[in-house]
Every structure is written in structure tokens, then in C-alpha cells.
Amino acid sequence: MTDRLFDDYKVHATAVAEGSRYTACLVVTPRERTGFPVYYAICENRSFRESELAEQAAVKALAAIVGLEGDGTPIFPDDYTGFDDATPPT
């Protein structure tokens, strides 16, 4: 699953090259009206050496979306971090 359809938008998971590293991104595109796609970097403080790993992270983020705001901004659960790392005990 690399695409999800919402009422007014299509969201696509992808990886974007930045120099020798890759960033996981979600691309939000209006479905039936004019407009341009908007790119949202996922976990901006993390980059990947391989595009496949960045794409996998983007697909996981795409699956975690609970909805979109009116302007297409992805909404994630309150406890969503985007990382698979275990949360340290408090």
C-alpha cells in the first residue's frame, strides 16, 4: 500500500533523495480540483542510507494516518512518533 484515498486528497508514500541520504515523505495531492502536491517529511530528524528503508518508513506513516485536515495536512494519533524504537520506561 503506497497510496491512500481520502475524500478530497490522495496520499502517496515515497522516499526523496537528499544528497547521499533519503528522507521518508508523504505526498498529498488534491483529487478533483486544481492544486499542487505538498510533500511532508516524516521524522525529519531521521534519514536513511537506502531508499527502500525510507520508503518502508513512509508506508508505515501512511498506514498510521487517522485523517487529513481540511488543507490536506496528515493527522496522526497523539502518541505517534514514527519510530519503531521501543519507548524507554519512565
N, C-alpha and C positions, 0 to 999 in steps of 0.2 A: 504494500500500500504506500504509494508515494504521492497520492492526491486525495484530497477530501473536498467534497462539495458542501457548501453552506448555502443558505437562501440567496445571498447576493454575491458571494465570492467563491472562488476556487483556491485552495491552498495546496501548494506543491512543496515537497521536501527535497532539498538538494544540498550540494557542497559547493562552496565558492573558493577558488584558489586565491591566496594572498601571499605572494612571494613563493616560498618553498613549502608553505603550510596551507591547510584547508580549514574553513570555518563552516559549521553546520548552519544552514539557513532555511527559513520558510519563506516562500514567495506567495504573496496574497494578490490575486488578480480579480478585478470585477468581472462578473459573469455576463451580464446582459446590458451593460452600459459602457459608455466610453470611460476610459481611465487608464492609468499606467499601473504596472505591478509594483508592489512595495516589498522590499527584502527586509526580513527580520533575522538578525544574527541570534543564534541560540547559544546560551552560555558564552558570552563574549570573552570571558577570561580564559577560555579553553580553546586551543586549536589542535589540529590533528596533522600527523605526518603523512597519512594516507587518505585519499579521497573517500574510499569505501567506509572507513571508520567515521568520517564526518557525515557521510550520507546516512549511516545507521543511526547516529545520534539525532539527525534531523527527522528521520522516520519515527523514532521514539517520541520526539517532541510533538510531531504531527498527531500521533495517536493520543497524546495527553491533553490536547486542546479540548476544553469543555464548551467553547463557543467563540464567537467573534463579537467585538464591539461594533457599533454602527459604522465606523470608518474602516473596519476590517482588521483592527488590531487583535491578535490572538489573545484569548483568555485562558489561563492555566489554573489548575487547582491551587489553593492557598499554600499548600505545603510542597509544591513542585519546585525542585531545584535544577532538574535537567541532568543531574549526575547520578550514576549508578552506585557511587560510593555509599557505603553504609553510614548512617548518621551516628556520630560518636555519642555514647551515653552521656546524659547530663547529671 
